[in-house]
């Protein structure tokens, strides 16, 4: 089968990347399974295992899809009818309810259900590219992984959990002083900021962490940060929103909407690091993802429409419930309270 993967940002991933990392690993896995893959992507892309074609937003899709392509897999809404077999993966949560193409699939069971659909394919990653995990390395601190400037990721809540638990927090994806969408100034020296890290630096930080603190306040469509952390043997302490209950079984972490509950779980962390890794190796690998998408491609090529009606988001909720309450532990500077006060003042 010749599959064209279309994305509106360059590949491969540079630094952080989410969708770019997933479709790179998907394409590589499809090639390894005996299929031909091409990418339709913006200028600046490069790839050593597939042909690249330049994405031209103003040119009709039919003119950009080679005749040899069996199916085109869009990573965004093409926003027009496409007179060739195609599939769409919806990667986000729309703020407004707009109908999506009927051949749209989602990233998790919850993500699909909130669009009135039952069709989804879990993301998967090429774990070989992440390198070995050092399970014997001392792991004195925890981490937050995500775009800290984005309020739904709730860095404020992660800092609060770390405060209550009396642990140090490494923030991957944010800076100490941030003016984006209001002022956040974190004074505590037990919270360490690393900016938008990727590559070996990111892997090193994850290899040194005891767990992910991830109290998001929206319905997470999937959560690459979660499966990346689990691969490195890091249990997850998060809210039970969106796909997170599907990704984090009871032997891999604790889900709660209360900072005090998560902090207590962090203090009592006795999770088996190897079991956390085994879970994602079994459930969230690129080869499994490729096989699941191939089944979707075959359905489309057989003439089936994936959804009986256009999916549309039914619950675009953000700012979901979260309780910062809890008794503070000793050993933290009062600067932590100043940081939280600034959040309350500017938000």
N, C-alpha and C positions, 0 to 999 in steps of 0.2 A: 504494500500500500504506500502511496506517496502522500504525505501529510504536510500541509503548509501551516506553520504556527505563526500567527500574526500578533504583533505586540507594538504598542505606541511609544516604547522607550527602548534604548539601545541594549544590546547584549554583547558580552556577558555582563554579569553584575559587577559594578564598581563599588566596593566597600559594603554598603548595607543591603540594598535591594531585596525585594520579596518576590514579586511576580517574576522578575527577571531570573532569579535563582531557580525558581520552580520550573519555568519553561525551558531553561537550559538543561536541567536534569531530566525533564520529560523528553526532550528531543534526543538526548544522548541515550536514554533507556530505550526509546523506540528504535533507534538505529541498531542498538545491541540486540534487539529482538527481531532484526531482519527487515525493518521497514526503511523507506527512504524519507528523509525529513528535509524540508526547506524552511527558512524563516523569512517573513515579511516584516522588516524592522527598519527603524530610522537610520540615517547616515551615522557613521561612527561605530557601527557594530562590526564584530568579526567572530568567526567560528571555524574550527578546524575539522568538524565532523559533518557539517551540513552546508548546503548552498544558501547564500544570502541574496535577498531581493530588496530593493529600496522601497520603503513605504512612502506612498504619495497620497496624502489625505484628500487632495482635490481630484483625484482620478477615480472613476468608477471601479468598484472592487473587481468586477468581471474582467477588466482590462489588466488588473494586477495579478490575477491568478493564472499561472501557466496551465496550458491544456492538459499536461501530464498529471496534474494534481487531482487526487481522488476526493479529498476533503480538506477544507480550510477550517482551522481551529482558531477563532478569534479570542483574544484575552481582554476584549472590550466590546461594548455594544457597537456594531457597525452602523447602527442608526438608519438603515435602509434595507430593503429587501435585497438579497443576494441570490442570483439565479444560478447558483452552483451549490452542491452539498456543503453544509457548514455546521459547525457547533460553536457555541459561545460559552466561555466560563465567566461567571460574574464573581469578581474578587472582593467586592466591597459591600457597604451598606449605604444605599441611596438616602439622601435627606428628604427627597420628595418621591411620592408614589408615581412612578412612570412605568408603563408596560415594557417588558423586556421581550426579545425574540422568543418564540416558542421553543426553539432548539437551544435554550439556555440551561446549563447545569451549574450547581453551586458547590461550595467547599465543605459542607458538613450537613448532617441531617437537620440541625437547627436552622442553619442558614437557608436551606431549601424550604423548610416549613414556614419560615417567616415571609416567604415569597409565594406561598400557596402551592408549593411543588414538593415532590418526593425525590427528585433527581439530584444526586450529588456525587462527587468524586473527591475523596480526601487528598490533600496535598501530600507529596512525598519528596524526599531528598536523597541525593547520592551520598550516603554516609561515608563512603570511602574517601571522598574529597575533604572530609572534616578531620581526618587523621586519627591517631590513636588517643584513647582516654587514659589518663594517669590516675587510676583509682587509689593509689597509695600516697598521692601528694597531699600535704596538709591543706585543709580548706577552712580557714578561719572566718570568712566573710560570705555574705549573700549578694545577689545581684538583681537589678532591674534591667530589662531589655526591651526597648521600644522607643518611639519618638516622644521624648519627654515633653516637648512643647505642645503636644496634642492632648488636650484636657481629658479625653475619654480614656487615655492610658493611665491616668491617675497616679502620676509620680508622687504627688502629695500623700496619697494613701500608702504607697510603698514605703515612703520615708517614715510615716507614722507607725507602720507595723515594725519597721526596724528599730525605731525609738523605743517602742513598748517592749520589744524582745531583748533590747540591749545588745544588738549586733551591728557590725559595720556593713554598709551597703555600697556596692560598686554600681554606678549608673552608666549603662551602656546605651547611648542615644540622647544625651543631654549635657548641658553646661550648667555650672554653678549659678551664674547670673544670666537670666533669660528675660527678655522683654517681649517675647512673642505672646500675644493674647493676654497681656497683663504682666506685671512684674513678679517674678519668682527669684528670690535670693536666698539660697540655702547656706546658712552660716556654719552649721555643724561640721566639724572636721572628721566626723565618723561617717560622713557620706562623701564618697569620692566620685568625681565626674570624669568621664573619658571621651565625651563627644560621640560622634557617629563613627564607631569603629567597625572594621571588617578585617578579613584575612587573618593572618597569624596572631595579631594582637587580640582580636576578638576570641579566637580559640583558646589563647593562653588565659584570658580572664575567666572564661567559662570552665576551664580545667581547674581553676583555683576556687570555685564557688561551691558552697554547701547547698544552695537552693535558689530558685527563682521566686521573687516576691512580685506579684503581678495582679493587683486588685483593679482590673479594668472596670469602667463604668459605662460600657456599652455592650451590645451583643457581638462578641468577637466572631467574625465569619469563620476563621479557622484558628490561627495562632502559631505561626512559624517559630516565634520566640519560645513557645512552650515545648515544641518537639526538639528544637535545637538544644534547649537546656536539659531535657530528659536524656538526650543522647550522651551528654557529658556527665550523667549520673546525678543531676540536680533535681530533687523533688520540687514540686510546684505548689506555692501557697498563693491562691488566687480567689477571685470571685466566681460564682457559678453561672456566668452569663455566656450566652451564645454557644459556641462549640466546646467550651472548656470542659463540661462534664463528659463529653465524648473523648477528649484527649487525655484526661487525667483520672485514671481509675484510683480506687482507694489506696492501693499499695504504692502509688506514685505521688501522693500529695494530699492537700486539704483545701477544700473550697468553702468559702464563707463570705458573707457581706459585712462582717464585723472585724475591725482591726484587732480587737482584743483576742478573738478566737484564733486568727491567723498568727498573732504574736505568740500565743501559747503553743501553737503547733510548731512554730519555728524554734522556740526554746526546747521543745521535747523532740526535736528531729532525730528519729532513729530509722529513717527510710533506707532501704537497700539500694545503693547506687547502681549496682549491676542490674537489678531488676528494673530500674527506671530505664536504663539503656536498652535492655532486652525488649521492653514494651514497644519502643519506637522502631527498633530494628525489624520487629515482626509486623507492625501495623502501618508504618509511615515511610516506607522506602520508595525510591523512584521506580523500581521495577514493578511493584504492585500498582502504583499510580498509572504507569503506562498501560498495563493490562486492563485496568478499569476504563481508561479512556478509549482503548481499542474497542471495547464492547459498546461504548457510546457511538464511536465512528461507524461500527458495523450496523447499528440500529438505524442511523441516519441514511447510510448507503442502501439499506434495504427498503427505504421509503417511509420509515416511521418518523413521526413528529414527536419529539421528546416530551413536550408538555401539551396537554389537550387545549389549553388556553394560555395566553401570554402571562408569564409570571409577573407579579407586581408586589413590591414590598408592603407588608401589612403592619409591621411594627418597627418603625425606624428609631426606636427609643435610644436616647443618650441620657447622660446624667442619671443613670440607674442608681437605686439605693445603695448607700455606703455609710457605715458608721465608723467615725474616727475615735469613738469613746474607748477609754481603757485607762487603767492606772499606770502612770509612768514609772519606769524603773530608774534606779540610781545610775550614775556614771555618765550621764549625758549632759552636755553643756546647755545652758538656757537658750543658746542660739537656736536650738531646734524649735523652741516655742516661738521665737521671733520669726523664723521662716514660715511656720504655719499661720501666724498672725498676718503676715504679708499676703499670703494666699487668700485669707478670708477678706482682707480689705479690698483687694483688687479684683476679686471674682464674685 
